[in-house]
Amino acid sequence: MFNEAISPLAAFGAGVLSVLSPCILPLLPAVLATSSGKGKLKPLAVVLGISITFTLMGIASSAFGAVFGAYIEYLKLVAGILIIIMGLAMLFELNIFNAFARLPLPVNLKAEGAGAGLLLGLSLGVLWIPCVGPMLASILTMVAVEGDAAYGALMLFIYSLGFAVPMLLLAYSMHLSSTKLKLISRYDAAIKKGAGIVLILVGLWMVNQNLFRGLF
């Protein structure tokens, strides 16, 4: 780590990790359910909608960082503190984004067609924040520090690709049942704790660099 920028590989891995959340993985068969005809396009439309939402979040975060670019050193310090908080939330499984879970879905999960799938994906990008919040918030925070809209859009698009690939594999696979997915999700707690520790270390490094100027 030589700067606060997140790497594409880390962004992609964060997206994959987000899908493994126990409050997302078991729901995917229902969300991505396909049928004959127009139903086959629904999974692609869902992941496209999610990708659009996440990418827009990246642009908005970058714009925020650009507006307050004159205070970049303070922003980096605040970013480090926020990332530590997100890491603690993952480590101790604190549900700090629960308000989003109460938002209603604007479309029926069973609705078929690309249009319904796109609308569902756009909504899930927000409604799944309670499940992916700490990881997503950490990436958005690091993107904001860079203050580059193109970079922010790219990193969040890559994050959404990490989110999309497992979803599409599941949607078009005949071998993954809900029972198997629940078994896989059992290991998520250990993975999340490990990711939480990594975020805490990254946040501490950023605070050290910007508060103590790399004293330690």
N, C-alpha and C positions, 0 to 999 in steps of 0.2 A: 504493500500500500504506500504509494508515493504521493497521492493526492486523494481528494474526496470523491472523485468520479467513480461511478460504478462501471464494471466491465460488462460487455454484452453477455459473456458466459454466466456471470453472476446473476444478471437480470433474467436470463433464460431459466437458470436453475431455480431462482426464486419463484418463477411462474409454475414450474413443475411441482415444487414443494407446496405451493398454494393449493393445487388441485388435490393433494393428498390429505387435506384437512378432513377430519371425521365428520364435519357438518356439510361437506361438499361431495366427497367421493360417493357415499351411499345414495345420494340423490341423483347422480348423473344418469342412471338408466331411465328414470322418469323424465328428466329434463331433455335428454337426447333421443327419446324414443322415436324410432322410425317406422314407417310402414311402406307400402308400395306407392309408386307414383310420386307425387309432389312431396310426400313425407320424407323422402330420401335426402332432400336438400336442407331439411330443417337443421341438422347438426352443424353444417357449414355456415348457415345463416346465424345460428346461436353464437358460434365462436367469432364470427365477423362482428356481431353486435358488441360482444364483450371486448374485442380488440379495439373497436372504435371508442368505447367508453374509457378504457385504460389509456389509450393514446391521447385523448383529449385531456385527461387528468395530467399527463406528462407535460403537455403544452401549457396548461394553466399554471402548473407548478413552476415551470421555467420562466413564464411571464412574470410571476410573482418575484422570483429571484432577480430578474432583469430590472424590474422597477426599483427594487431596493438594493441595487448593485453597489451604491455608494457606501452601504453598511455591510459589505460582504464579510468582513472579519467577524462582526457580531452575528451575522446569519450562520456562519460556519460553526460558531460556538453553540448557538441555539440548536442547529441541526444535530450536532454531536449529542447534546442533552436529550433531544427528542428520540434519537436512535437508541440511546441507552434505555429510555422509557419503553420504547417498542420492544427492545430485547427482554426487558423485565416482564413485559406483558406476555410474551411468548414463553418465557421460562417458567412463570408462575401461573400461566393460563388465565390471565386477567381479561375479562370481556369488556374492554373499554369502548367498543364500537356498537354496543347493543341497540342503540337508537335506530340504526339502519335496518335492523331485523324486523321492525314493526311496520315498515313501509309495505303496502300491498302490491302484488304483481298486477300489471296492467293487461295481462294476457293469460289465457288458460294454458296450463302446462301441456295439455293434450291437443291443443290446436295445431293443425298441420300447416305446411306451406312455408316458403322462405320468408314471407312477410311477417308471419307470426313468430318465426324463429329469430328474425332480426330484432323485433321489438322485445322479445324475451331476453335476448343476449344483452341489449342495451340496458335493460332493467337489472339483470343479474350482476352487471358490472358494478352497480351501486349496492344492491341488496346483499351481495356476498361479502361486503366490506367487514361485517362482524367476524367472518371466517378468515379472511386474508388481510385484515386491517394492519396489523403490526408489520408484516413483510412489505405490503404495498406502501404503507406510510413511510417506511424507511427508504424505499427506493425513490418515492416522490420527494422526500426531504433532500436526498443527495442530488437529485436532478435540479431541484430549486436552487441549490447552492451554485450550480454551474451557470444558471441564468441563460441557457441557450435553448430556444424553442425547438430547433431541429434535433439537437441532442436529446432533449426531453421526450420528444415524440418517438425518436428511434428507440430509446431505452425502454419506454413503456410498450412500444410495439413488440419489441423482443420479449419483454415480460409476458405479454399476451400470447406470443407464440409458444412460450413454455407452458402457458395455461392451456392453449388450444390443442397441442399435439396429443397429450394423453386423452383429452376429451374426444378427439376424432378417432383415435385408436379404439377407445371404448365404444363409441357410437357404431363403428362399422366392424366390430369384433363379435363373433358368435360364441366366444369362449369365456367371457367375463360376466358372471352372474352377480346379482346384488349380494349374495352370500359371500362370494369370493372378494368382492370389493370391501365388505365390512371387515373381513379378515385382514386385508391389506391395511386398512385404516387403523388397525390396532397399533401398528408401529409408528403412527404419526406422532404420538405424544413424545417419544424419544427423539424423533427427528426435529420436532419443533423446539424442544429444549436445547438441542445442539445448535440449532439456528439462532435461538435466543442468545446463547452464550457468545456466538460469533458477532451478533449485532451489538451486544454490550461492549465487546472488545473493540469493535470498529468505532463505536461512539466514544469510548474512553480515549482512543487514539486521536480522534478529531478534537476532543476537548483539550487534550494535552498539547496538540499542535497549535491550537488557536488561543488557548488561555495561558498556557505556560511556555508557549513558543518552543515546544519540543524539548523541554527541560529534562524529561524522563524518557 
